């Protein structure tokens, strides 16, 4: 297994802006026939990120969208887009999903606070 430690920047004009989120990308021995496992470290508050930090995204799901020709750049852009546009058909974190559904403004405040705490200084 091969591991890369990368940073995913939050998109400008979103609550995620201003921070880079540390992402461990683990490539299995079967790569590219098996997708990499992507895990935020530390875990982040997001409906499509498990409490462990593992990203839930169809693009990197072996049974639901992974293709061997998918590039690392496509994976990273997909994760960056997912931050500001959660997929509620595939929730991974009950708390983040519940806060979003109850009050989108509360969700955005929490994300903005998290971005401030994780901003590179």
Residue pairs with C-beta under 8 A, 6 or more apart in sequence:
1 26
1 27
1 28
1 29
2 26
2 27
2 31
3 24
3 25
3 26
3 27
4 24
4 25
4 27
4 72
5 22
5 23
5 24
5 25
5 41
6 22
6 23
6 25
6 76
7 20
7 21
7 22
7 23
7 120
8 20
8 21
8 23
8 76
8 79
8 80
8 83
9 19
9 20
9 21
9 80
10 16
10 17
10 18
10 19
10 20
10 21
10 80
10 83
10 84
10 115
11 17
11 80
11 81
11 83
11 84
14 83
14 84
15 84
15 108
15 109
15 111
15 112
15 115
16 83
16 84
16 111
16 115
17 115
18 115
18 116
18 119
19 114
19 115
19 116
19 117
19 118
19 119
19 120
20 118
20 119
20 120
21 40
21 44
21 83
21 118
22 40
22 41
22 42
23 38
23 39
23 40
23 41
23 55
23 76
23 79
24 38
24 39
24 40
24 41
24 53
25 36
25 37
25 38
25 72
25 75
26 36
26 37
26 38
26 39
27 36
28 34
28 36
28 37
32 68
32 69
32 70
33 68
34 62
34 66
35 59
35 60
35 61
35 62
35 66
35 70
35 75
36 60
36 72
36 75
37 54
37 60
38 54
38 55
38 57
38 60
38 75
38 79
39 52
39 53
39 54
39 55
40 49
40 53
40 55
41 53
42 53
43 49
43 50
43 51
43 52
43 53
44 53
44 114
44 118
45 93
45 95
45 96
45 110
45 111
45 114
46 82
46 83
46 86
46 93
46 96
46 111
47 86
47 87
47 88
47 91
47 92
47 93
47 96
47 97
47 100
48 55
48 56
48 57
48 82
48 86
48 87
48 90
48 91
48 92
48 93
49 55
49 56
49 92
49 93
49 96
50 56
50 92
50 93
51 93
54 92
55 79
55 82
56 87
56 90
56 91
56 92
57 78
57 79
57 82
57 87
58 64
58 65
58 87
58 90
59 65
59 66
59 70
59 74
59 75
59 78
60 66
60 70
60 75
60 78
86 96
86 97
86 100
88 97
88 100
91 97
96 107
99 106
99 107
99 110
100 107
